[in-house]
């Protein structure tokens, strides 16, 4: 599966912190994230920018460790590990990677809370 991450990554770098600020998830403006996020808008873009660089079938880590996040179903299968690494111990994305803005984290939390619908 070919990925066109460069334009998405560039947009994220330019706009990633605009709505999120430097606060914590508890401090982020609720309007900074969609109320009803879906896989196609914007969850897949968040995963592509902040996760798929390592967690993809095209990467050694994703394919080897079983944590590829190329599809909605792959993310759903890793729900527990994803939530723990992203929200509980905050080990992902790793410090050397892109910092996920709080608005993107809120988007993901809302998507999880809504049952992670694949559309």
C-alpha positions in Angstrom: 0.0 0.0 0.0 1.5 3.3 -1.1 1.4 6.1 1.4 1.6 9.8 0.6 2.7 11.0 4.0 4.9 13.9 3.1 2.1 16.5 2.3 0.2 15.3 5.4 3.3 15.6 7.6 4.1 19.0 6.2 0.6 20.3 7.0 0.8 18.8 10.4 4.1 20.5 11.1 2.7 23.8 9.9 -0.6 23.6 11.6 -0.2 20.9 14.3 0.0 23.3 17.3 -2.4 26.0 16.1 -5.5 24.9 17.9 -4.0 22.8 20.6 -1.7 25.2 22.5 0.9 23.9 24.9 -1.5 22.7 27.6 -2.5 19.2 28.7 -5.4 17.1 27.4 -7.5 18.5 30.3 -6.8 22.0 29.2 -7.4 21.7 25.5 -10.3 23.6 24.0 -13.0 21.0 23.3 -13.7 22.8 20.0 -10.2 22.0 18.8 -11.2 18.4 18.0 -14.2 17.1 16.1 -17.1 16.0 18.3 -17.7 12.8 16.2 -14.4 11.8 14.6 -14.4 9.1 12.0 -11.6 6.9 10.6 -11.6 8.8 7.3 -11.9 12.2 8.9 -9.6 12.9 10.7 -8.4 9.8 12.6 -6.6 8.2 9.7 -4.6 11.5 9.1 -3.7 11.6 12.8 -2.5 8.0 12.7 -0.6 8.5 9.4 1.2 11.6 10.7 2.0 10.5 14.3 2.1 6.7 14.2 2.5 5.1 10.7 6.1 6.2 10.2 7.0 3.3 12.4 3.7 1.4 12.7 3.0 0.4 9.1 3.2 -2.8 7.1 5.8 -0.9 5.1 8.0 -0.4 8.2 10.1 -3.0 10.0 8.6 -2.2 13.4 5.0 -2.3 12.3 5.3 -5.5 10.3 7.6 -7.3 12.7 5.9 -6.5 16.0 2.3 -6.8 14.8 1.5 -3.1 15.4 0.9 -1.9 11.9 -1.7 0.9 11.8 -2.5 1.1 8.1 -6.2 0.3 8.4 -8.9 1.0 10.9 -9.2 -2.7 11.8 -5.5 -2.9 12.6 -5.8 0.1 15.0 -8.9 -1.5 16.6 -7.1 -4.8 17.2 -4.3 -2.8 19.0 -6.8 -0.6 21.0 -5.5 -1.5 24.5 -1.9 -1.2 23.7 -2.5 2.0 21.7 -4.5 3.6 24.5 -1.9 2.6 27.1 1.1 3.9 25.1 -0.6 7.1 24.0 -2.6 8.2 26.9 -1.5 6.3 30.1 2.2 6.1 30.0 2.6 8.5 27.1 5.5 6.5 25.5 4.1 7.0 22.0 4.8 8.8 19.9 8.4 8.5 21.3 10.2 11.7 22.3 12.4 11.6 19.2 9.2 11.5 17.0 6.6 14.0 16.3 4.8 15.3 19.4 1.1 14.6 19.1 -0.8 17.8 19.8 -3.4 17.7 22.6 -6.2 18.3 20.0 -5.1 15.2 18.1 -5.1 13.2 21.3 -8.6 14.4 22.1 -9.7 13.4 18.6 -8.4 9.9 19.2 -9.9 9.7 22.7 -13.3 10.7 21.3 -13.0 8.1 18.5 -12.2 5.4 21.1 -15.1 6.5 23.3 -17.5 6.2 20.3 -16.5 2.6 19.6 -13.8 3.3 16.9 -16.1 3.2 13.9 -14.6 2.3 10.6 -16.2 4.1 7.7 
